[in-house]
Structures are given as C-alpha cells and as structure tokens.
C-alpha cells in the first residue's frame, strides 16, 4: 500500500481505535509503517511482544515503559527501541501521543 500523494497531514490519515480512548492514525511505505497513537485516558498495555522491530517516540505527555525488564518514564522528546521478540509494556496518561515506527510492517493475523 502506497499513499496516493507524497504529502500528508496527520489529521487526514485514516484512523482506527485500538481500544476505547486510544486512536491510531498510520501511513505505510513499502515495509515501513509510521503511526501516530493518541490516548485520551490512562491506558495500560499488558506485557507483550511482536514479530517486528519498533521505534517509539513520545510526542506529547508522558509514558512509563518497560522494555526487556528495564523500566523508564519517558516524556516529550524521549524514545525507545523495541526489537522483535522483546517483552514490553506501556502505561500512558491522558492527552499523551506517541509516534511509532514498525519494520517490517505487521502481517495480517500476525
């Protein structure tokens, strides 16, 4: 899936809701997926891992992140990398937004 135009604004990207209070907008180019994920309430993700590598950047607010047993509070301008297969979890506050990049993109049913 390639975008119709080489330009975009976040607000124009298609959105979906991961869970109540969590909105995701994303764009994909080849094997890379770039996502803007907003949280309007505190959210806790259970410990999980993925088949893809992930880079997470905090755009707004604050997050408590645990990656491979290492825990840290991240605020605007901070980020983390999560290699494929590494257990991680994320706790958010209201009004938080992160930018996440996946490589390679998630395959359906993966």
Biopython code that builds the backbone (N, CA, C, O; Angstrom):
import numpy as np
from Bio.PDB.StructureBuilder import StructureBuilder

atoms = [
    (1, "UNK", "N", (0.848, -1.171, 0.000)),
    (1, "UNK", "CA", (0.000, 0.000, 0.000)),
    (1, "UNK", "C", (0.892, 1.233, 0.000)),
    (1, "UNK", "O", (1.709, 1.412, 0.903)),
    (2, "UNK", "N", (0.741, 2.061, -0.988)),
    (2, "UNK", "CA", (1.468, 3.312, -1.067)),
    (2, "UNK", "C", (0.475, 4.459, -1.043)),
    (2, "UNK", "O", (-0.619, 4.334, -1.593)),
    (3, "UNK", "N", (0.833, 5.579, -0.414)),
    (3, "UNK", "CA", (-0.092, 6.713, -0.393)),
    (3, "UNK", "C", (-0.306, 7.271, -1.803)),
    (3, "UNK", "O", (0.563, 7.166, -2.668)),
    (4, "UNK", "N", (-1.484, 7.867, -2.010)),
    (4, "UNK", "CA", (-1.792, 8.466, -3.311)),
    (4, "UNK", "C", (-0.952, 9.701, -3.571)),
    (4, "UNK", "O", (-0.639, 10.006, -4.722)),
    (5, "UNK", "N", (-0.581, 10.415, -2.520)),
    (5, "UNK", "CA", (0.209, 11.642, -2.635)),
    (5, "UNK", "C", (1.466, 11.488, -1.788)),
    (5, "UNK", "O", (1.456, 10.757, -0.798)),
    (6, "UNK", "N", (2.547, 12.165, -2.161)),
    (6, "UNK", "CA", (3.750, 12.095, -1.327)),
    (6, "UNK", "C", (3.648, 12.959, -0.069)),
    (6, "UNK", "O", (4.565, 12.945, 0.753)),
    (7, "UNK", "N", (2.553, 13.714, 0.103)),
    (7, "UNK", "CA", (2.390, 14.615, 1.245)),
    (7, "UNK", "C", (1.184, 14.193, 2.074)),
    (7, "UNK", "O", (0.214, 13.650, 1.543)),
    (8, "UNK", "N", (1.250, 14.446, 3.374)),
    (8, "UNK", "CA", (0.117, 14.129, 4.241)),
    (8, "UNK", "C", (0.126, 15.023, 5.464)),
    (8, "UNK", "O", (1.154, 15.600, 5.818)),
    (9, "UNK", "N", (-1.032, 15.135, 6.111)),
    (9, "UNK", "CA", (-1.133, 15.709, 7.448)),
    (9, "UNK", "C", (-1.702, 14.608, 8.331)),
    (9, "UNK", "O", (-2.471, 13.768, 7.865)),
    (10, "UNK", "N", (-1.333, 14.613, 9.579)),
    (10, "UNK", "CA", (-1.767, 13.558, 10.494)),
    (10, "UNK", "C", (-3.289, 13.473, 10.544)),
    (10, "UNK", "O", (-3.847, 12.376, 10.512)),
    (11, "UNK", "N", (-3.963, 14.612, 10.622)),
    (11, "UNK", "CA", (-5.414, 14.629, 10.751)),
    (11, "UNK", "C", (-6.119, 14.021, 9.540)),
    (11, "UNK", "O", (-7.257, 13.570, 9.668)),
    (12, "UNK", "N", (-5.486, 13.995, 8.383)),
    (12, "UNK", "CA", (-6.095, 13.423, 7.182)),
    (12, "UNK", "C", (-5.876, 11.921, 7.042)),
    (12, "UNK", "O", (-6.518, 11.278, 6.211)),
    (13, "UNK", "N", (-4.981, 11.360, 7.841)),
    (13, "UNK", "CA", (-4.730, 9.920, 7.746)),
    (13, "UNK", "C", (-5.925, 9.138, 8.279)),
    (13, "UNK", "O", (-6.596, 9.594, 9.205)),
    (14, "UNK", "N", (-6.199, 7.968, 7.709)),
    (14, "UNK", "CA", (-7.298, 7.144, 8.234)),
    (14, "UNK", "C", (-7.030, 6.798, 9.695)),
    (14, "UNK", "O", (-5.886, 6.585, 10.096)),
    (15, "UNK", "N", (-8.100, 6.745, 10.481)),
    (15, "UNK", "CA", (-7.921, 6.421, 11.898)),
    (15, "UNK", "C", (-8.660, 5.151, 12.258)),
    (15, "UNK", "O", (-9.659, 4.783, 11.639)),
    (16, "UNK", "N", (-8.137, 4.493, 13.278)),
    (16, "UNK", "CA", (-8.830, 3.362, 13.866)),
    (16, "UNK", "C", (-8.634, 3.467, 15.370)),
    (16, "UNK", "O", (-7.798, 4.233, 15.849)),
    (17, "UNK", "N", (-9.415, 2.690, 16.105)),
    (17, "UNK", "CA", (-9.368, 2.745, 17.556)),
    (17, "UNK", "C", (-8.894, 1.396, 18.080)),
    (17, "UNK", "O", (-9.564, 0.377, 17.914)),
    (18, "UNK", "N", (-7.726, 1.410, 18.714)),
    (18, "UNK", "CA", (-7.140, 0.184, 19.240)),
    (18, "UNK", "C", (-7.993, -0.348, 20.389)),
    (18, "UNK", "O", (-8.235, -1.551, 20.494)),
    (19, "UNK", "N", (-8.442, 0.565, 21.247)),
    (19, "UNK", "CA", (-9.315, 0.274, 22.386)),
    (19, "UNK", "C", (-9.973, 1.603, 22.730)),
    (19, "UNK", "O", (-9.531, 2.642, 22.240)),
    (20, "UNK", "N", (-11.017, 1.604, 23.559)),
    (20, "UNK", "CA", (-11.634, 2.891, 23.909)),
    (20, "UNK", "C", (-10.590, 3.872, 24.446)),
    (20, "UNK", "O", (-9.797, 3.537, 25.326)),
    (21, "UNK", "N", (-10.606, 5.082, 23.903)),
    (21, "UNK", "CA", (-9.681, 6.116, 24.345)),
    (21, "UNK", "C", (-8.334, 6.107, 23.654)),
    (21, "UNK", "O", (-7.476, 6.932, 23.971)),
    (22, "UNK", "N", (-8.126, 5.191, 22.715)),
    (22, "UNK", "CA", (-6.846, 5.088, 22.018)),
    (22, "UNK", "C", (-7.080, 5.150, 20.515)),
    (22, "UNK", "O", (-7.647, 4.230, 19.925)),
    (23, "UNK", "N", (-6.639, 6.243, 19.905)),
    (23, "UNK", "CA", (-6.812, 6.451, 18.470)),
    (23, "UNK", "C", (-5.476, 6.321, 17.752)),
    (23, "UNK", "O", (-4.461, 6.852, 18.202)),
    (24, "UNK", "N", (-5.490, 5.610, 16.633)),
    (24, "UNK", "CA", (-4.268, 5.435, 15.847)),
    (24, "UNK", "C", (-4.509, 5.898, 14.416)),
    (24, "UNK", "O", (-5.523, 5.574, 13.798)),
    (25, "UNK", "N", (-3.551, 6.664, 13.909)),
    (25, "UNK", "CA", (-3.538, 7.061, 12.503)),
    (25, "UNK", "C", (-2.201, 6.587, 11.953)),
    (25, "UNK", "O", (-1.168, 6.743, 12.606)),
    (26, "UNK", "N", (-2.215, 6.005, 10.751)),
    (26, "UNK", "CA", (-0.954, 5.466, 10.254)),
    (26, "UNK", "C", (-0.813, 5.645, 8.756)),
    (26, "UNK", "O", (-1.781, 5.844, 8.021)),
    (27, "UNK", "N", (0.443, 5.564, 8.341)),
    (27, "UNK", "CA", (0.776, 5.594, 6.931)),
    (27, "UNK", "C", (1.880, 4.571, 6.709)),
    (27, "UNK", "O", (2.737, 4.363, 7.568)),
    (28, "UNK", "N", (1.845, 3.951, 5.564)),
    (28, "UNK", "CA", (2.808, 2.887, 5.255)),
    (28, "UNK", "C", (3.479, 3.180, 3.926)),
    (28, "UNK", "O", (2.860, 3.705, 3.001)),
    (29, "UNK", "N", (4.745, 2.835, 3.849)),
    (29, "UNK", "CA", (5.501, 2.921, 2.603)),
    (29, "UNK", "C", (6.381, 1.682, 2.535)),
    (29, "UNK", "O", (7.296, 1.521, 3.343)),
    (30, "UNK", "N", (6.111, 0.813, 1.580)),
    (30, "UNK", "CA", (6.877, -0.421, 1.475)),
    (30, "UNK", "C", (6.748, -1.240, 2.736)),
    (30, "UNK", "O", (5.638, -1.586, 3.139)),
    (31, "UNK", "N", (7.870, -1.558, 3.369)),
    (31, "UNK", "CA", (7.891, -2.396, 4.567)),
    (31, "UNK", "C", (7.946, -1.602, 5.866)),
    (31, "UNK", "O", (8.208, -2.173, 6.924)),
    (32, "UNK", "N", (7.702, -0.289, 5.803)),
    (32, "UNK", "CA", (7.747, 0.551, 6.998)),
    (32, "UNK", "C", (6.367, 1.122, 7.278)),
    (32, "UNK", "O", (5.712, 1.641, 6.373)),
    (33, "UNK", "N", (5.918, 1.029, 8.538)),
    (33, "UNK", "CA", (4.660, 1.635, 8.940)),
    (33, "UNK", "C", (4.948, 2.660, 10.019)),
    (33, "UNK", "O", (5.669, 2.383, 10.977)),
    (34, "UNK", "N", (4.376, 3.856, 9.857)),
    (34, "UNK", "CA", (4.585, 5.005, 10.723)),
    (34, "UNK", "C", (3.239, 5.342, 11.344)),
    (34, "UNK", "O", (2.271, 5.569, 10.618)),
    (35, "UNK", "N", (3.152, 5.382, 12.702)),
    (35, "UNK", "CA", (1.878, 5.584, 13.376)),
    (35, "UNK", "C", (1.916, 6.714, 14.387)),
    (35, "UNK", "O", (2.927, 6.950, 15.049)),
    (36, "UNK", "N", (0.794, 7.403, 14.488)),
    (36, "UNK", "CA", (0.562, 8.433, 15.493)),
    (36, "UNK", "C", (-0.538, 7.875, 16.386)),
    (36, "UNK", "O", (-1.663, 7.676, 15.929)),
    (37, "UNK", "N", (-0.226, 7.621, 17.651)),
    (37, "UNK", "CA", (-1.180, 6.983, 18.554)),
    (37, "UNK", "C", (-1.461, 7.933, 19.711)),
    (37, "UNK", "O", (-0.554, 8.311, 20.452)),
    (38, "UNK", "N", (-2.740, 8.318, 19.857)),
    (38, "UNK", "CA", (-3.168, 9.272, 20.883)),
    (38, "UNK", "C", (-3.996, 8.572, 21.948)),
    (38, "UNK", "O", (-4.760, 7.653, 21.650)),
    (39, "UNK", "N", (-3.839, 9.012, 23.188)),
    (39, "UNK", "CA", (-4.539, 8.424, 24.329)),
    (39, "UNK", "C", (-5.291, 9.534, 25.054)),
    (39, "UNK", "O", (-4.679, 10.516, 25.475)),
    (40, "UNK", "N", (-6.617, 9.396, 25.209)),
    (40, "UNK", "CA", (-7.376, 10.429, 25.917)),
    (40, "UNK", "C", (-7.698, 10.033, 27.356)),
    (40, "UNK", "O", (-8.435, 10.732, 28.051)),
    (41, "UNK", "N", (-7.138, 8.904, 27.795)),
    (41, "UNK", "CA", (-7.319, 8.446, 29.175)),
    (41, "UNK", "C", (-6.132, 7.551, 29.540)),
    (41, "UNK", "O", (-5.441, 7.047, 28.655)),
    (42, "UNK", "N", (-5.894, 7.353, 30.836)),
    (42, "UNK", "CA", (-4.819, 6.438, 31.218)),
    (42, "UNK", "C", (-5.058, 5.055, 30.629)),
    (42, "UNK", "O", (-6.179, 4.547, 30.647)),
    (43, "UNK", "N", (-4.006, 4.457, 30.113)),
    (43, "UNK", "CA", (-4.087, 3.150, 29.462)),
    (43, "UNK", "C", (-2.884, 2.314, 29.871)),
    (43, "UNK", "O", (-1.767, 2.823, 29.958)),
    (44, "UNK", "N", (-3.114, 1.033, 30.122)),
    (44, "UNK", "CA", (-2.027, 0.107, 30.438)),
    (44, "UNK", "C", (-2.068, -1.029, 29.422)),
    (44, "UNK", "O", (-3.080, -1.717, 29.298)),
    (45, "UNK", "N", (-0.971, -1.226, 28.697)),
    (45, "UNK", "CA", (-0.910, -2.378, 27.795)),
    (45, "UNK", "C", (-0.315, -3.543, 28.575)),
    (45, "UNK", "O", (0.649, -3.365, 29.321)),
    (46, "UNK", "N", (-0.878, -4.722, 28.410)),
    (46, "UNK", "CA", (-0.306, -5.882, 29.093)),
    (46, "UNK", "C", (1.052, -6.220, 28.485)),
    (46, "UNK", "O", (1.309, -5.851, 27.339)),
    (47, "UNK", "N", (1.930, -6.909, 29.215)),
    (47, "UNK", "CA", (3.205, -7.315, 28.631)),
    (47, "UNK", "C", (2.977, -8.127, 27.350)),
    (47, "UNK", "O", (2.164, -9.051, 27.326)),
    (48, "UNK", "N", (3.700, -7.771, 26.296)),
    (48, "UNK", "CA", (3.548, -8.450, 25.010)),
    (48, "UNK", "C", (4.813, -8.260, 24.178)),
    (48, "UNK", "O", (5.681, -7.454, 24.513)),
    (49, "UNK", "N", (4.896, -9.019, 23.090)),
    (49, "UNK", "CA", (5.995, -8.838, 22.149)),
    (49, "UNK", "C", (5.429, -8.881, 20.738)),
    (49, "UNK", "O", (4.258, -9.203, 20.540)),
    (50, "UNK", "N", (6.264, -8.558, 19.763)),
    (50, "UNK", "CA", (5.848, -8.517, 18.364)),
    (50, "UNK", "C", (6.852, -9.268, 17.492)),
    (50, "UNK", "O", (7.957, -9.596, 17.922)),
    (51, "UNK", "N", (6.438, -9.528, 16.266)),
    (51, "UNK", "CA", (7.324, -10.154, 15.275)),
    (51, "UNK", "C", (8.140, -9.114, 14.517)),
    (51, "UNK", "O", (8.948, -9.478, 13.663)),
    (52, "UNK", "N", (7.950, -7.841, 14.805)),
    (52, "UNK", "CA", (8.622, -6.748, 14.095)),
    (52, "UNK", "C", (9.366, -5.866, 15.079)),
    (52, "UNK", "O", (9.060, -5.853, 16.271)),
    (53, "UNK", "N", (10.354, -5.122, 14.571)),
    (53, "UNK", "CA", (11.071, -4.124, 15.358)),
    (53, "UNK", "C", (10.213, -2.872, 15.453)),
    (53, "UNK", "O", (9.427, -2.577, 14.553)),
    (54, "UNK", "N", (10.371, -2.137, 16.550)),
    (54, "UNK", "CA", (9.577, -0.936, 16.771)),
    (54, "UNK", "C", (10.462, 0.168, 17.350)),
    (54, "UNK", "O", (11.321, -0.084, 18.195)),
    (55, "UNK", "N", (10.237, 1.382, 16.883)),
    (55, "UNK", "CA", (10.853, 2.575, 17.473)),
    (55, "UNK", "C", (9.700, 3.441, 17.958)),
    (55, "UNK", "O", (8.767, 3.717, 17.204)),
    (56, "UNK", "N", (9.763, 3.871, 19.217)),
    (56, "UNK", "CA", (8.691, 4.670, 19.815)),
    (56, "UNK", "C", (9.274, 6.014, 20.262)),
    (56, "UNK", "O", (10.304, 6.066, 20.934)),
    (57, "UNK", "N", (8.591, 7.101, 19.874)),
    (57, "UNK", "CA", (8.989, 8.464, 20.229)),
    (57, "UNK", "C", (7.808, 9.136, 20.918)),
    (57, "UNK", "O", (6.683, 9.067, 20.422)),
    (58, "UNK", "N", (8.050, 9.791, 22.064)),
    (58, "UNK", "CA", (6.988, 10.482, 22.788)),
    (58, "UNK", "C", (6.833, 11.887, 22.208)),
    (58, "UNK", "O", (7.739, 12.715, 22.295)),
    (59, "UNK", "N", (5.667, 12.137, 21.617)),
    (59, "UNK", "CA", (5.363, 13.428, 21.009)),
    (59, "UNK", "C", (4.690, 14.377, 21.993)),
    (59, "UNK", "O", (4.939, 15.583, 21.966)),
    (60, "UNK", "N", (3.830, 13.833, 22.868)),
    (60, "UNK", "CA", (3.129, 14.633, 23.884)),
    (60, "UNK", "C", (2.935, 13.789, 25.129)),
    (60, "UNK", "O", (2.795, 12.569, 25.044)),
    (61, "UNK", "N", (2.927, 14.437, 26.285)),
    (61, "UNK", "CA", (2.608, 13.745, 27.528)),
    (61, "UNK", "C", (3.744, 12.914, 28.067)),
    (61, "UNK", "O", (4.918, 13.172, 27.798)),
    (62, "UNK", "N", (3.365, 11.898, 28.844)),
    (62, "UNK", "CA", (4.352, 11.034, 29.498)),
    (62, "UNK", "C", (3.885, 9.593, 29.479)),
    (62, "UNK", "O", (2.689, 9.304, 29.482)),
    (63, "UNK", "N", (4.860, 8.696, 29.458)),
    (63, "UNK", "CA", (4.608, 7.264, 29.419)),
    (63, "UNK", "C", (5.568, 6.568, 30.373)),
    (63, "UNK", "O", (6.707, 7.003, 30.542)),
    (64, "UNK", "N", (5.112, 5.495, 30.990)),
    (64, "UNK", "CA", (6.003, 4.603, 31.723)),
    (64, "UNK", "C", (6.161, 3.364, 30.850)),
    (64, "UNK", "O", (5.180, 2.694, 30.528)),
    (65, "UNK", "N", (7.381, 3.067, 30.475)),
    (65, "UNK", "CA", (7.648, 1.998, 29.526)),
    (65, "UNK", "C", (8.608, 0.987, 30.144)),
    (65, "UNK", "O", (9.595, 1.359, 30.778)),
    (66, "UNK", "N", (8.308, -0.285, 29.954)),
    (66, "UNK", "CA", (9.223, -1.348, 30.349)),
    (66, "UNK", "C", (9.565, -2.129, 29.092)),
    (66, "UNK", "O", (8.676, -2.610, 28.388)),
    (67, "UNK", "N", (10.849, -2.254, 28.813)),
    (67, "UNK", "CA", (11.331, -2.985, 27.641)),
    (67, "UNK", "C", (12.375, -3.979, 28.115)),
    (67, "UNK", "O", (13.413, -3.595, 28.653)),
    (68, "UNK", "N", (12.095, -5.261, 27.914)),
    (68, "UNK", "CA", (13.055, -6.287, 28.304)),
    (68, "UNK", "C", (13.462, -6.202, 29.759)),
    (68, "UNK", "O", (14.621, -6.451, 30.092)),
    (69, "UNK", "N", (12.522, -5.850, 30.642)),
    (69, "UNK", "CA", (12.805, -5.774, 32.072)),
    (69, "UNK", "C", (13.359, -4.434, 32.535)),
    (69, "UNK", "O", (13.489, -4.224, 33.741)),
    (70, "UNK", "N", (13.687, -3.526, 31.633)),
    (70, "UNK", "CA", (14.178, -2.200, 32.003)),
    (70, "UNK", "C", (13.025, -1.209, 31.947)),
    (70, "UNK", "O", (12.326, -1.110, 30.938)),
    (71, "UNK", "N", (12.830, -0.467, 33.051)),
    (71, "UNK", "CA", (11.695, 0.438, 33.171)),
    (71, "UNK", "C", (12.171, 1.884, 33.186)),
    (71, "UNK", "O", (13.190, 2.210, 33.795)),
    (72, "UNK", "N", (11.406, 2.760, 32.494)),
    (72, "UNK", "CA", (11.762, 4.172, 32.454)),
    (72, "UNK", "C", (10.516, 5.006, 32.192)),
    (72, "UNK", "O", (9.583, 4.564, 31.521)),
    (73, "UNK", "N", (10.518, 6.218, 32.730)),
    (73, "UNK", "CA", (9.469, 7.197, 32.430)),
    (73, "UNK", "C", (9.966, 8.043, 31.263)),
    (73, "UNK", "O", (11.058, 8.610, 31.314)),
    (74, "UNK", "N", (9.158, 8.121, 30.219)),
    (74, "UNK", "CA", (9.515, 8.883, 29.033)),
    (74, "UNK", "C", (8.579, 10.074, 28.886)),
    (74, "UNK", "O", (7.372, 9.948, 29.097)),
    (75, "UNK", "N", (9.132, 11.230, 28.525)),
    (75, "UNK", "CA", (8.344, 12.426, 28.277)),
    (75, "UNK", "C", (8.704, 12.968, 26.900)),
    (75, "UNK", "O", (9.546, 12.403, 26.202)),
    (76, "UNK", "N", (8.057, 14.071, 26.514)),
    (76, "UNK", "CA", (8.267, 14.650, 25.189)),
    (76, "UNK", "C", (9.753, 14.699, 24.820)),
    (76, "UNK", "O", (10.584, 15.206, 25.574)),
    (77, "UNK", "N", (10.053, 14.166, 23.657)),
    (77, "UNK", "CA", (11.429, 14.162, 23.165)),
    (77, "UNK", "C", (12.191, 12.884, 23.473)),
    (77, "UNK", "O", (13.280, 12.672, 22.941)),
    (78, "UNK", "N", (11.629, 12.023, 24.330)),
    (78, "UNK", "CA", (12.275, 10.754, 24.662)),
    (78, "UNK", "C", (11.749, 9.655, 23.747)),
    (78, "UNK", "O", (10.711, 9.811, 23.103)),
    (79, "UNK", "N", (12.468, 8.555, 23.698)),
    (79, "UNK", "CA", (12.025, 7.428, 22.903)),
    (79, "UNK", "C", (12.656, 6.135, 23.365)),
    (79, "UNK", "O", (13.464, 6.114, 24.294)),
    (80, "UNK", "N", (12.276, 5.059, 22.705)),
    (80, "UNK", "CA", (12.824, 3.740, 22.999)),
    (80, "UNK", "C", (12.790, 2.887, 21.741)),
    (80, "UNK", "O", (12.022, 3.154, 20.817)),
    (81, "UNK", "N", (13.608, 1.883, 21.714)),
    (81, "UNK", "CA", (13.562, 0.879, 20.650)),
    (81, "UNK", "C", (13.121, -0.437, 21.277)),
    (81, "UNK", "O", (13.504, -0.771, 22.399)),
    (82, "UNK", "N", (12.308, -1.176, 20.528)),
    (82, "UNK", "CA", (11.815, -2.466, 20.996)),
    (82, "UNK", "C", (12.087, -3.479, 19.886)),
    (82, "UNK", "O", (11.332, -3.553, 18.917)),
    (83, "UNK", "N", (13.157, -4.258, 20.019)),
    (83, "UNK", "CA", (13.433, -5.271, 19.000)),
    (83, "UNK", "C", (12.352, -6.348, 18.965)),
    (83, "UNK", "O", (11.682, -6.601, 19.967)),
    (84, "UNK", "N", (12.191, -6.968, 17.823)),
    (84, "UNK", "CA", (11.229, -8.065, 17.678)),
    (84, "UNK", "C", (11.490, -9.121, 18.749)),
    (84, "UNK", "O", (12.640, -9.452, 19.039)),
    (85, "UNK", "N", (10.414, -9.644, 19.334)),
    (85, "UNK", "CA", (10.526, -10.718, 20.313)),
    (85, "UNK", "C", (10.811, -10.277, 21.728)),
    (85, "UNK", "O", (10.870, -11.121, 22.622)),
    (86, "UNK", "N", (10.994, -8.974, 21.976)),
    (86, "UNK", "CA", (11.303, -8.487, 23.323)),
    (86, "UNK", "C", (10.008, -8.088, 24.035)),
    (86, "UNK", "O", (9.211, -7.315, 23.505)),
    (87, "UNK", "N", (9.811, -8.623, 25.236)),
    (87, "UNK", "CA", (8.627, -8.326, 26.027)),
    (87, "UNK", "C", (8.647, -6.860, 26.460)),
    (87, "UNK", "O", (9.671, -6.348, 26.915)),
    (88, "UNK", "N", (7.484, -6.185, 26.310)),
    (88, "UNK", "CA", (7.408, -4.780, 26.700)),
    (88, "UNK", "C", (5.981, -4.443, 27.125)),
    (88, "UNK", "O", (5.038, -5.174, 26.822)),
    (89, "UNK", "N", (5.840, -3.315, 27.836)),
    (89, "UNK", "CA", (4.551, -2.806, 28.262)),
    (89, "UNK", "C", (4.625, -1.285, 28.314)),
    (89, "UNK", "O", (5.708, -0.703, 28.376)),
    (90, "UNK", "N", (3.456, -0.654, 28.288)),
    (90, "UNK", "CA", (3.379, 0.803, 28.208)),
    (90, "UNK", "C", (2.202, 1.277, 29.048)),
    (90, "UNK", "O", (1.099, 0.743, 28.933)),
    (91, "UNK", "N", (2.433, 2.273, 29.890)),
    (91, "UNK", "CA", (1.379, 2.904, 30.675)),
    (91, "UNK", "C", (1.345, 4.372, 30.294)),
    (91, "UNK", "O", (2.380, 5.039, 30.295)),
    (92, "UNK", "N", (0.151, 4.887, 29.963)),
    (92, "UNK", "CA", (0.024, 6.265, 29.483)),
    (92, "UNK", "C", (-0.794, 7.107, 30.438)),
    (92, "UNK", "O", (-1.506, 6.603, 31.308)),
    (93, "UNK", "N", (-0.666, 8.407, 30.244)),
    (93, "UNK", "CA", (-1.533, 9.365, 30.903)),
    (93, "UNK", "C", (-2.456, 9.977, 29.872)),
    (93, "UNK", "O", (-2.219, 9.824, 28.673)),
    (94, "UNK", "N", (-3.519, 10.676, 30.306)),
    (94, "UNK", "CA", (-4.418, 11.301, 29.344)),
    (94, "UNK", "C", (-3.706, 12.402, 28.567)),
    (94, "UNK", "O", (-2.810, 13.065, 29.088)),
    (95, "UNK", "N", (-4.117, 12.586, 27.317)),
    (95, "UNK", "CA", (-3.524, 13.637, 26.492)),
    (95, "UNK", "C", (-2.142, 13.297, 25.977)),
    (95, "UNK", "O", (-1.400, 14.189, 25.566)),
    (96, "UNK", "N", (-1.778, 12.019, 25.990)),
    (96, "UNK", "CA", (-0.461, 11.601, 25.530)),
    (96, "UNK", "C", (-0.528, 11.172, 24.066)),
    (96, "UNK", "O", (-1.557, 10.689, 23.595)),
    (97, "UNK", "N", (0.588, 11.356, 23.353)),
    (97, "UNK", "CA", (0.671, 10.860, 21.980)),
    (97, "UNK", "C", (2.080, 10.376, 21.722)),
    (97, "UNK", "O", (3.061, 11.020, 22.095)),
    (98, "UNK", "N", (2.159, 9.225, 21.077)),
    (98, "UNK", "CA", (3.455, 8.702, 20.675)),
    (98, "UNK", "C", (3.472, 8.510, 19.170)),
    (98, "UNK", "O", (2.432, 8.399, 18.521)),
    (99, "UNK", "N", (4.666, 8.473, 18.643)),
    (99, "UNK", "CA", (4.891, 8.160, 17.242)),
    (99, "UNK", "C", (5.658, 6.853, 17.239)),
    (99, "UNK", "O", (6.684, 6.717, 17.906)),
    (100, "UNK", "N", (5.147, 5.886, 16.476)),
    (100, "UNK", "CA", (5.766, 4.565, 16.457)),
    (100, "UNK", "C", (6.025, 4.133, 15.017)),
    (100, "UNK", "O", (5.203, 4.346, 14.126)),
    (101, "UNK", "N", (7.191, 3.523, 14.815)),
    (101, "UNK", "CA", (7.566, 3.006, 13.501)),
    (101, "UNK", "C", (7.761, 1.505, 13.627)),
    (101, "UNK", "O", (8.447, 1.037, 14.535)),
    (102, "UNK", "N", (7.153, 0.745, 12.708)),
    (102, "UNK", "CA", (7.313, -0.709, 12.660)),
    (102, "UNK", "C", (8.075, -1.096, 11.405)),
    (102, "UNK", "O", (7.833, -0.572, 10.318)),
    (103, "UNK", "N", (9.008, -2.032, 11.586)),
    (103, "UNK", "CA", (9.697, -2.623, 10.436)),
    (103, "UNK", "C", (10.012, -4.082, 10.752)),
    (103, "UNK", "O", (10.547, -4.359, 11.825)),
    (104, "UNK", "N", (9.715, -4.993, 9.893)),
    (104, "UNK", "CA", (8.832, -4.815, 8.735)),
    (104, "UNK", "C", (7.402, -4.663, 9.210)),
    (104, "UNK", "O", (7.099, -4.930, 10.374)),
    (105, "UNK", "N", (6.522, -4.237, 8.322)),
    (105, "UNK", "CA", (5.142, -3.992, 8.720)),
    (105, "UNK", "C", (4.489, -5.266, 9.234)),
    (105, "UNK", "O", (4.865, -6.376, 8.856)),
    (106, "UNK", "N", (3.518, -5.084, 10.093)),
    (106, "UNK", "CA", (2.762, -6.204, 10.640)),
    (106, "UNK", "C", (2.013, -6.918, 9.521)),
    (106, "UNK", "O", (1.344, -6.287, 8.703)),
    (107, "UNK", "N", (2.133, -8.202, 9.498)),
    (107, "UNK", "CA", (1.379, -9.013, 8.544)),
    (107, "UNK", "C", (0.026, -9.334, 9.139)),
    (107, "UNK", "O", (-0.092, -9.482, 10.355)),
    (108, "UNK", "N", (-0.990, -9.446, 8.316)),
    (108, "UNK", "CA", (-2.320, -9.800, 8.802)),
    (108, "UNK", "C", (-2.249, -11.106, 9.578)),
    (108, "UNK", "O", (-1.543, -12.036, 9.189)),
    (109, "UNK", "N", (-2.983, -11.164, 10.671)),
    (109, "UNK", "CA", (-3.058, -12.341, 11.546)),
    (109, "UNK", "C", (-1.734, -12.662, 12.221)),
    (109, "UNK", "O", (-1.524, -13.793, 12.659)),
    (110, "UNK", "N", (-0.834, -11.684, 12.311)),
    (110, "UNK", "CA", (0.453, -11.934, 12.989)),
    (110, "UNK", "C", (0.453, -11.336, 14.363)),
    (110, "UNK", "O", (1.446, -11.443, 15.083)),
]
sb = StructureBuilder()
sb.init_structure("model")
sb.init_model(0)
sb.init_chain("A")
sb.init_seg("    ")
for serial, (resi, resn, name, xyz) in enumerate(atoms, 1):
    if name == "N":
        sb.init_residue(resn, " ", resi, " ")
    sb.init_atom(name, np.array(xyz, "f"), 0.0, 1.0, " ", f" {name:<3s}", serial, name[0])
structure = sb.get_structure()
